[in-house]
Amino acid sequence: MLTLTLMNHNFEIPCEESDQEQLIEAATLLEDKLDQLPALKGEGKVLMMALNLCYDYLQLKNDTLQYTDQVEKQIETVITHVSQSNAPD
């Protein structure tokens, strides 16, 4: 069990011991991001941060998919080139 404090609220999080360090890092990142929105308070602050994090997630997901597509095309090109080089004349 991990106890985290976010926005002056304590949370008991059931988790594996191996996950605790990353959860603490995530909570620290969230607190840092929340501190970047000093003009907002309470629920509005949390919702705006949730929107920002979801947007960042979708951007990262999109970037990852584009990179994966690019790598797959490069692999296909290499396989084609190798196949053509090894083809009997």
C-alpha positions as CSV (number, residue, x, y, z in Angstrom):
1,M,0.0,0.0,0.0
2,L,1.3,3.4,-1.0
3,T,0.1,6.7,0.6
4,L,0.3,9.7,-1.6
5,T,-0.7,13.3,-1.0
6,L,-2.1,15.3,-3.9
7,M,-3.6,18.8,-3.4
8,N,-3.7,18.3,0.3
9,H,-5.6,15.0,0.0
10,N,-4.2,11.7,1.1
11,F,-4.7,8.7,-1.1
12,E,-4.1,5.0,-0.1
13,I,-3.1,3.3,-3.3
14,P,-2.9,-0.5,-3.4
15,C,0.0,-1.4,-5.6
16,E,2.9,-3.7,-5.9
17,E,6.1,-2.6,-4.2
18,S,7.8,-2.6,-7.6
19,D,5.3,0.0,-8.8
20,Q,5.7,2.4,-5.9
21,E,8.7,4.4,-7.3
22,Q,7.0,5.1,-10.6
23,L,3.7,6.1,-8.8
24,I,5.7,8.5,-6.6
25,E,7.3,9.9,-9.8
26,A,3.9,10.3,-11.4
27,A,2.5,12.0,-8.3
28,T,5.4,14.4,-8.3
29,L,5.0,15.2,-12.0
30,L,1.2,15.8,-11.4
31,E,1.9,18.2,-8.5
32,D,4.5,20.1,-10.6
33,K,2.0,20.4,-13.4
34,L,-0.7,21.5,-11.0
35,D,1.6,24.2,-9.7
36,Q,1.9,25.6,-13.2
37,L,-1.7,26.6,-13.1
38,P,-1.8,29.1,-10.2
39,A,-4.8,31.0,-11.5
40,L,-7.1,28.0,-11.3
41,K,-8.4,26.4,-8.2
42,G,-10.0,23.2,-7.1
43,E,-12.0,21.2,-9.6
44,G,-11.3,23.5,-12.5
45,K,-7.6,23.1,-11.9
46,V,-7.8,19.3,-11.8
47,L,-10.0,19.2,-15.0
48,M,-7.7,21.5,-16.9
49,M,-4.7,19.4,-15.9
50,A,-6.5,16.2,-16.9
51,L,-7.3,17.7,-20.3
52,N,-3.6,18.7,-20.7
53,L,-2.4,15.3,-19.7
54,C,-4.8,13.5,-22.1
55,Y,-3.8,15.8,-24.9
56,D,-0.1,15.1,-24.2
57,Y,-0.9,11.3,-24.1
58,L,-2.7,11.5,-27.5
59,Q,0.2,13.5,-29.0
60,L,2.7,10.9,-27.8
61,K,0.5,8.1,-29.0
62,N,0.2,9.7,-32.4
63,D,4.0,10.3,-32.6
64,T,4.6,6.7,-31.6
65,L,2.3,5.4,-34.3
66,Q,3.9,7.6,-36.9
67,Y,7.4,6.4,-35.8
68,T,6.3,2.8,-35.8
69,D,4.9,3.2,-39.4
70,Q,8.1,4.7,-40.5
71,V,10.2,1.9,-39.0
72,E,8.0,-0.7,-40.6
73,K,8.4,0.9,-44.0
74,Q,12.2,1.0,-43.5
75,I,12.2,-2.7,-42.6
76,E,10.1,-3.6,-45.6
77,T,12.5,-1.6,-47.8
78,V,15.5,-3.5,-46.3
79,I,13.8,-6.9,-46.7
80,T,12.9,-6.1,-50.3
81,H,16.5,-5.0,-51.0
82,V,18.0,-8.1,-49.4
83,S,15.5,-10.3,-51.2
84,Q,16.4,-8.8,-54.6
85,S,20.1,-9.0,-53.8
86,N,19.8,-12.7,-53.0
87,A,17.6,-13.6,-56.0
88,P,19.2,-15.9,-58.5
89,D,20.2,-14.2,-61.8
